[in-house]
Amino acid sequence: MYKKHILVADDDPSIRSLLKSFLEDEGFAISEAKNGAEVVNQLGNGKPDLLIMDVRMPDLTGIDVLEKISEEKLEVPVLLMTAYGTSSLAIKAIQLGAHDYFTKPFELPDVLLTIKRFFDYQALASEVKTLRTQLGDYDPSERIVGRSPTMLEIYKTVGKVAKTEATVLITGETGTGKELVAEVIHQNSLYRNGPLVKVACASLPETLLESELFGHEKGSFTSAYTQRKGRFEVAHKGTIFLDEIGEMTLGTQKKLLRVLQEREFERVGGSTPIKVDVRVVAATNKNLMEEVAKGNFRDDLYYRLNVISLHMPPLRDRKDDIPLLVEHFLHKHRFSPTSPPGKISEEALEALIRYEWPGNVRELENVVERAVVLSQGGVITSQHLLMSPVTERKFVDLQQKVQKKVPLKDIIADVEKQLILEALDQAQGNRSQAANILGIYRRLLYAKMKEYGIPT
């Protein structure tokens, strides 16, 4: 029986040896390359069934090799290894044709699972279409940060769909980065040379929203003194981002549906159809299926919008990304233009990781930016972190916890934490006053706040 041939490329001989020994035991035929140039030479002598390649190699990087493979149309399937799980790398790698990638350090069973998943996929698909785009000067890694599994999947999806014309619906809580993803999609799309027009649907009443989207003719209503182009018309040959689309009224939804179906509309007060070529990206923090069930959102519009769906996870579900995000924001928000990036103490970082982040990434950025100012560009400690206690407060459902057989000590801890947060809220953050409200010493309050991850 034919053995699948895998070429393993890494400048670290210990990595090559580890993978060679493990994969040969699993029944694969393995060859090796210690740099990008060797990979290119070996590909010239015959294509392997799979290339597993490190991104950081001397001479030619993994991305350089991917570009050569793409340019020469070699159609070699590639899995990348990297210690740098950035969004720009993920998007570019996928668009240059990489099937998948995994981060170092890795577990061998996970590597084997990825390889088997690839060969299973290859057996089902006769041809894999690879997407490619030019990122130009735009660097998505400066906008979206994270290497958690959910974020890596988002990067891969963006890499696959950005160059298509498909409508994209981005869902997720406020502050998770929906607008940033829309920007990345636009910058990596066929429409990147056109404008990116943003519309905050929730901030305008129905009459004004309709005029904003579709424009109006002179005299169409009292204050329409001149003809005005709408956002769709302005976005021609570009992308329109409809934020908070769940707030749109049914009347405006009907007109939007026509634009998505026929790519034309009339200005308010007009009768001449206007054709547009525009990429549509929409976002909402609502569950649109629930809104459809309630009669607040058209089901036909929902299905038109939901061609490609991207869900941005809340920060509390990807806390492993917090250290990377903090480092990113420390570089972005410096105490002065000439200051080096600030630093953060281990204690302060642990406090950030413990916090639940109801305001998500946006709240984290604000907290880090304030901390940089308060620390004057020095080392950030927990004293410089100003997270709002009231935003973290949650109602403790005792009956539900008992039904779930939560240990008594954990229930007491949840109640105690809620009481401390309530006291801090009533005292407007004054620790001494909060201790008086609770009838405890301030030293005990500080100890309890530290225990429960409440910034002191």
C-alpha positions as CSV (number, residue, x, y, z in Angstrom):
1,M,0.0,0.0,0.0
2,Y,1.3,3.4,-0.9
3,K,2.6,5.5,2.0
4,K,1.6,9.1,2.1
5,H,4.8,11.2,1.6
6,I,5.3,14.2,4.0
7,L,8.1,16.7,3.7
8,V,9.0,18.2,7.1
9,A,10.8,21.6,6.9
10,D,12.2,23.3,10.0
11,D,15.6,24.8,10.7
12,D,15.5,23.2,14.2
13,P,16.9,19.6,13.8
14,S,15.2,18.5,17.0
15,I,11.8,19.4,15.7
16,R,12.5,17.6,12.4
17,S,13.8,14.5,14.2
18,L,10.8,14.5,16.6
19,L,8.2,14.7,13.8
20,K,10.1,12.2,11.5
21,S,10.2,9.6,14.3
22,F,6.6,10.1,15.3
23,L,5.1,10.2,11.8
24,E,7.1,7.2,10.5
25,D,5.7,5.2,13.4
26,E,2.2,6.3,12.2
27,G,2.9,4.9,8.8
28,F,4.0,7.9,6.8
29,A,7.1,8.3,4.6
30,I,9.1,11.3,5.8
31,S,11.7,13.5,4.1
32,E,13.3,16.5,5.6
33,A,14.4,20.1,4.7
34,K,16.3,22.4,6.9
35,N,15.4,25.7,5.2
36,G,13.2,27.2,2.6
37,A,15.7,26.9,-0.2
38,E,15.9,23.1,0.3
39,V,12.1,22.9,0.2
40,V,12.0,24.7,-3.1
41,N,14.7,22.4,-4.5
42,Q,12.9,19.2,-3.3
43,L,9.6,20.4,-4.7
44,G,11.4,20.7,-8.1
45,N,12.2,17.0,-8.0
46,G,8.7,15.8,-7.1
47,K,5.8,17.0,-5.0
48,P,5.1,15.4,-1.6
49,D,1.5,14.6,-0.5
50,L,1.9,17.2,2.3
51,L,4.4,19.8,3.3
52,I,4.7,20.6,7.0
53,M,6.8,23.8,7.2
54,D,7.9,26.2,9.8
55,V,7.2,29.9,9.2
56,R,10.5,31.2,10.6
57,M,13.4,29.8,8.6
58,P,16.6,31.2,7.3
59,D,17.1,32.1,3.6
60,L,13.4,31.7,2.6
61,T,10.6,32.0,5.2
62,G,7.5,29.8,5.1
63,I,5.5,32.6,3.6
64,D,8.2,33.1,0.9
65,V,7.9,29.4,0.0
66,L,4.1,29.6,0.0
67,E,4.3,32.6,-2.4
68,K,6.6,30.6,-4.8
69,I,4.3,27.6,-4.6
70,S,1.4,29.8,-5.5
71,E,3.3,31.6,-8.3
72,E,4.4,28.4,-9.9
73,K,1.0,26.7,-9.4
74,L,2.5,23.6,-7.8
75,E,-0.6,22.8,-5.9
76,V,1.3,21.4,-2.9
77,P,-0.8,21.2,0.3
78,V,0.9,22.9,3.2
79,L,0.5,22.9,7.0
80,L,2.4,25.7,8.7
81,M,4.1,25.6,12.1
82,T,4.5,28.9,13.9
83,A,5.1,30.3,17.3
84,Y,3.4,33.5,16.2
85,G,-0.4,33.1,15.8
86,T,-1.1,36.6,14.6
87,S,-4.2,37.5,12.5
88,S,-2.1,38.9,9.6
89,L,-0.1,35.7,9.4
90,A,-3.2,33.5,9.5
91,I,-5.0,35.5,6.9
92,K,-2.1,35.7,4.6
93,A,-1.1,32.1,4.9
94,I,-4.7,30.9,4.2
95,Q,-5.0,33.2,1.2
96,L,-1.7,32.0,-0.2
97,G,-2.9,28.5,-0.1
98,A,-2.0,27.0,3.2
99,H,-4.5,24.3,4.2
100,D,-4.1,24.9,8.0
101,Y,-1.5,25.7,10.6
102,F,-0.7,24.9,14.2
103,T,1.2,26.8,16.8
104,K,4.3,25.9,18.8
105,P,4.7,24.3,21.2
106,F,2.5,21.6,19.9
107,E,1.2,18.2,21.1
108,L,2.0,15.3,18.8
109,P,-1.5,13.8,18.9
110,D,-2.9,17.2,17.8
111,V,-0.4,17.3,14.9
112,L,-1.5,13.8,13.9
113,L,-5.2,14.8,14.1
114,T,-4.6,17.8,11.9
115,I,-2.7,15.7,9.3
116,K,-5.4,13.0,9.3
117,R,-8.1,15.6,9.0
118,F,-6.3,17.0,5.9
119,F,-6.1,13.7,4.2
120,D,-9.7,12.9,5.0
121,Y,-10.7,16.2,3.5
122,Q,-8.5,15.6,0.5
123,A,-10.1,12.2,-0.1
124,L,-13.6,13.9,-0.2
125,A,-12.6,16.9,-2.3
126,S,-11.3,16.4,-5.9
127,E,-9.9,19.9,-6.0
128,V,-9.2,22.5,-3.2
129,K,-9.6,26.1,-4.3
130,T,-7.0,28.4,-2.9
131,L,-7.6,32.1,-2.4
132,R,-5.0,34.7,-2.6
133,T,-4.9,38.4,-2.0
134,Q,-2.4,41.2,-1.7
135,L,-2.4,42.8,1.7
136,G,-0.4,45.8,0.6
137,D,0.6,48.1,3.4
138,Y,-2.3,47.2,5.6
139,D,-1.4,45.0,8.5
140,P,-4.4,43.3,10.1
141,S,-2.2,42.2,13.1
142,E,-2.3,45.8,14.3
143,R,-6.1,45.6,14.6
144,I,-7.1,42.1,15.6
145,V,-5.0,40.2,18.2
146,G,-5.4,36.7,19.5
147,R,-4.3,33.1,19.0
148,S,-7.1,31.2,20.8
149,P,-8.7,28.5,18.8
150,T,-11.9,30.5,18.1
151,M,-9.8,33.5,16.8
152,L,-7.7,31.3,14.6
153,E,-10.9,29.9,13.0
154,I,-12.0,33.5,12.4
155,Y,-8.8,34.4,10.7
156,K,-9.1,31.3,8.5
157,T,-12.7,32.2,7.5
158,V,-11.7,35.8,6.7
159,G,-8.9,34.5,4.6
160,K,-11.2,32.3,2.6
161,V,-14.2,34.7,2.1
162,A,-12.6,38.1,1.9
163,K,-11.9,37.9,-1.8
164,T,-15.3,36.7,-2.7
165,E,-18.4,39.0,-3.1
166,A,-20.4,37.1,-0.5
167,T,-22.4,39.1,2.1
168,V,-21.0,38.7,5.6
169,L,-22.9,38.8,8.9
170,I,-20.8,39.4,12.0
171,T,-22.4,38.7,15.3
172,G,-21.2,39.1,18.9
173,E,-21.5,41.2,22.0
174,T,-20.7,44.9,22.1
175,G,-17.0,45.5,22.2
176,T,-15.8,42.2,20.7
177,G,-14.3,43.7,17.6
178,K,-17.0,43.3,14.9
179,E,-16.2,46.6,13.2
180,L,-12.5,45.7,13.1
181,V,-13.3,42.4,11.4
182,A,-15.3,44.4,8.8
183,E,-12.3,46.6,8.2
184,V,-10.1,43.6,7.7
185,I,-12.5,42.0,5.3
186,H,-12.7,45.2,3.3
187,Q,-8.9,45.6,3.2
188,N,-8.4,42.1,2.0
189,S,-11.3,42.1,-0.6
190,L,-11.7,42.8,-4.3
191,Y,-13.3,46.1,-3.2
192,R,-10.3,47.3,-1.2
193,N,-9.5,50.1,-3.6
194,G,-13.0,51.5,-3.1
195,P,-14.4,53.3,0.0
196,L,-15.4,51.6,3.3
197,V,-18.7,53.3,4.3
198,K,-20.0,52.7,7.8
199,V,-23.5,53.2,9.0
200,A,-24.6,53.1,12.6
201,C,-28.2,51.9,12.2
202,A,-29.1,52.3,15.8
203,S,-28.2,56.0,16.0
204,L,-30.7,57.2,13.4
205,P,-34.5,57.2,13.4
206,E,-36.2,55.4,10.5
207,T,-36.8,58.5,8.4
208,L,-33.2,59.7,8.6
209,L,-31.8,56.2,8.2
210,E,-33.6,55.6,5.0
211,S,-32.3,58.9,3.7
212,E,-28.8,58.1,4.9
213,L,-28.8,54.7,3.2
214,F,-30.5,55.6,-0.1
215,G,-30.2,59.4,-0.4
216,H,-33.0,61.8,-1.3
217,E,-34.2,64.1,-4.0
218,K,-34.6,67.8,-3.6
219,G,-37.9,68.6,-2.0
220,S,-38.7,65.1,-1.0
221,F,-39.3,66.3,2.6
222,T,-39.2,69.6,4.5
223,S,-35.5,70.0,5.0
224,A,-34.4,68.4,1.7
225,Y,-33.1,71.6,0.1
226,T,-30.8,69.8,-2.3
227,Q,-30.3,66.3,-3.8
228,R,-28.2,64.1,-1.6
229,K,-26.4,60.8,-2.3
230,G,-27.0,58.0,0.2
231,R,-24.4,55.7,1.8
232,F,-25.0,52.9,-0.7
233,E,-24.3,55.2,-3.6
234,V,-21.2,56.6,-1.9
235,A,-20.0,53.0,-1.3
236,H,-20.2,52.1,-5.0
237,K,-17.2,49.8,-5.9
238,G,-16.4,49.6,-2.2
239,T,-17.9,48.1,1.0
240,I,-20.8,49.2,3.2
241,F,-20.7,48.2,6.8
242,L,-24.2,48.2,8.4
243,D,-23.5,48.2,12.1
244,E,-26.3,47.2,14.6
245,I,-28.5,46.1,11.8
246,G,-30.8,44.4,14.3
247,E,-32.1,47.9,15.2
248,M,-33.4,48.6,11.7
249,T,-37.2,49.0,11.3
250,L,-39.2,46.6,9.1
251,G,-39.9,49.3,6.6
252,T,-36.2,50.0,6.0
253,Q,-35.5,46.3,6.1
254,K,-37.8,45.8,3.1
255,K,-35.9,48.4,1.0
256,L,-32.5,46.9,2.1
257,L,-33.7,43.5,0.9
258,R,-34.3,44.9,-2.6
259,V,-30.8,46.3,-2.7
260,L,-29.3,42.9,-1.7
261,Q,-31.5,41.1,-4.3
262,E,-31.4,43.5,-7.2
263,R,-28.4,45.8,-6.5
264,E,-30.5,48.8,-7.1
265,F,-32.7,51.3,-5.2
266,E,-34.4,54.7,-5.6
267,R,-33.5,57.8,-3.6
268,V,-36.2,59.0,-1.1
269,G,-38.7,61.0,-3.2
270,G,-37.2,59.7,-6.5
271,S,-38.3,57.1,-9.1
272,T,-35.2,56.5,-11.1
273,P,-33.5,53.2,-10.2
274,I,-29.8,53.5,-9.2
275,K,-27.5,50.6,-9.8
276,V,-24.7,49.9,-7.3
277,D,-21.8,47.4,-7.1
278,V,-21.1,47.1,-3.4
279,R,-19.9,44.5,-0.9
280,V,-22.2,44.3,2.2
281,V,-21.0,43.5,5.6
282,A,-23.5,43.7,8.5
283,A,-23.1,43.3,12.3
284,T,-25.4,42.9,15.3
285,N,-25.2,42.1,19.0
286,K,-28.7,40.6,18.8
287,N,-29.8,37.1,18.1
288,L,-31.5,37.7,14.7
289,M,-33.2,34.3,14.7
290,E,-34.9,35.3,17.9
291,E,-35.8,38.7,16.4
292,V,-37.3,36.9,13.4
293,A,-39.4,34.7,15.7
294,K,-40.6,37.9,17.5
295,G,-41.6,39.5,14.2
296,N,-39.0,42.3,14.6
297,F,-36.7,41.1,11.7
298,R,-37.6,39.8,8.2
299,D,-36.7,36.2,7.7
300,D,-35.9,36.7,4.0
301,L,-33.5,39.6,4.9
302,Y,-31.9,37.4,7.5
303,Y,-31.1,34.7,5.0
304,R,-29.8,37.2,2.5
305,L,-27.5,38.7,5.1
306,N,-26.4,35.4,6.6
307,V,-24.5,34.0,3.6
308,I,-21.3,33.9,5.6
309,S,-21.6,34.1,9.4
310,L,-18.7,35.1,11.7
311,H,-19.3,35.1,15.5
312,M,-16.9,37.2,17.6
313,P,-16.4,35.5,21.0
314,P,-16.7,37.5,24.2
315,L,-13.4,38.1,25.9
316,R,-14.4,36.0,28.9
317,D,-14.4,33.0,26.6
318,R,-10.9,33.6,25.3
319,K,-8.9,34.8,28.3
320,D,-5.8,33.1,27.0
321,D,-5.6,36.0,24.5
322,I,-5.5,38.7,27.3
323,P,-1.7,38.8,27.7
324,L,-1.3,39.2,23.9
325,L,-4.0,41.9,23.8
326,V,-2.4,43.7,26.8
327,E,1.0,43.7,25.0
328,H,-0.7,45.0,21.9
329,F,-2.4,47.9,23.7
330,L,0.8,48.8,25.6
331,H,2.5,49.3,22.2
332,K,-0.5,51.2,20.8
333,H,-1.0,53.5,23.8
334,R,2.3,54.9,24.9
335,F,2.7,57.6,27.5
336,S,4.2,59.9,24.9
337,P,5.1,59.4,21.2
338,T,8.7,58.9,22.1
339,S,8.1,56.6,25.2
340,P,8.9,52.9,25.0
341,P,5.9,50.6,25.5
342,G,4.7,50.4,29.1
343,K,5.1,47.2,31.2
344,I,2.7,45.4,33.5
345,S,3.4,43.5,36.7
346,E,2.4,39.8,37.0
347,E,-0.1,40.7,39.7
348,A,-1.8,43.3,37.5
349,L,-1.9,40.9,34.6
350,E,-3.5,38.2,36.7
351,A,-6.1,40.7,37.8
352,L,-6.9,41.4,34.2
353,I,-7.2,37.7,33.4
354,R,-9.5,37.1,36.4
355,Y,-11.9,39.9,35.5
356,E,-15.0,38.9,33.5
357,W,-14.8,41.8,30.9
358,P,-18.5,42.6,30.3
359,G,-17.3,45.4,27.9
360,N,-15.0,42.9,26.1
361,V,-11.9,43.9,24.2
362,R,-13.0,47.6,24.0
363,E,-13.2,47.7,27.8
364,L,-9.7,46.1,28.1
365,E,-8.2,48.6,25.8
366,N,-9.7,51.5,27.8
367,V,-8.4,50.0,31.1
368,V,-4.9,49.6,29.6
369,E,-4.8,53.1,28.1
370,R,-5.9,54.6,31.5
371,A,-3.3,52.5,33.3
372,V,-0.5,53.7,31.1
373,V,-1.4,57.3,31.9
374,L,-1.8,56.7,35.6
375,S,1.6,54.8,35.7
376,Q,3.2,57.6,33.6
377,G,4.5,55.0,31.2
378,G,6.2,52.9,34.0
379,V,5.3,49.5,35.4
380,I,1.5,49.0,35.7
381,T,0.4,47.5,39.0
382,S,-3.1,46.6,40.2
383,Q,-3.3,50.1,41.7
384,H,-3.4,51.5,38.2
385,L,-6.3,49.3,37.0
386,L,-9.7,51.0,37.0
387,M,-12.3,48.4,36.1
388,S,-15.9,49.4,37.0
389,P,-17.2,47.2,39.9
390,V,-20.8,47.7,38.8
391,T,-20.2,46.3,35.4
392,E,-19.0,43.0,36.9
393,R,-21.9,42.5,39.3
394,K,-24.1,39.6,38.5
395,F,-27.1,38.2,40.3
396,V,-26.4,35.0,42.2
397,D,-29.2,32.5,41.5
398,L,-29.0,30.4,44.6
399,Q,-31.7,28.0,43.5
400,Q,-30.0,27.3,40.3
401,K,-26.6,26.8,42.0
402,V,-28.1,24.3,44.5
403,Q,-29.8,22.4,41.7
404,K,-26.4,22.2,39.9
405,K,-24.9,20.9,43.2
406,V,-22.4,23.7,43.4
407,P,-20.3,23.3,46.6
408,L,-21.5,25.5,49.5
409,K,-18.1,27.3,49.8
410,D,-18.4,28.4,46.2
411,I,-21.9,29.6,46.6
412,I,-20.9,31.6,49.7
413,A,-17.9,33.0,47.8
414,D,-20.2,34.2,44.9
415,V,-22.6,35.9,47.3
416,E,-19.7,37.5,49.2
417,K,-18.2,38.8,46.0
418,Q,-21.6,40.2,44.9
419,L,-22.0,42.0,48.3
420,I,-18.5,43.5,48.0
421,L,-19.2,44.8,44.5
422,E,-22.6,46.3,45.6
423,A,-20.9,48.0,48.5
424,L,-18.2,49.4,46.2
425,D,-20.8,50.6,43.8
426,Q,-22.8,52.4,46.6
427,A,-19.5,53.9,47.9
428,Q,-18.6,55.0,44.4
429,G,-15.3,53.0,44.6
430,N,-14.3,54.4,48.0
431,R,-12.7,51.4,49.7
432,S,-13.0,52.8,53.3
433,Q,-16.6,53.7,52.9
434,A,-17.4,50.3,51.3
435,A,-15.8,48.6,54.3
436,N,-18.0,50.6,56.7
437,I,-21.1,49.6,54.7
438,L,-20.2,46.0,55.1
439,G,-19.2,46.4,58.7
440,I,-15.7,45.0,58.2
441,Y,-12.1,46.3,58.5
442,R,-10.6,47.8,55.4
443,R,-7.7,45.3,55.6
444,L,-10.2,42.4,55.3
445,L,-12.0,44.2,52.4
446,Y,-8.7,44.4,50.5
447,A,-7.9,40.8,51.2
448,K,-11.3,39.7,49.9
449,M,-11.1,41.9,46.8
450,K,-7.7,40.4,46.0
451,E,-9.1,36.9,46.6
452,Y,-12.0,37.5,44.2
453,G,-10.0,39.3,41.5
454,I,-11.6,42.7,42.2
455,P,-9.0,45.5,41.4
456,T,-7.8,47.0,44.6
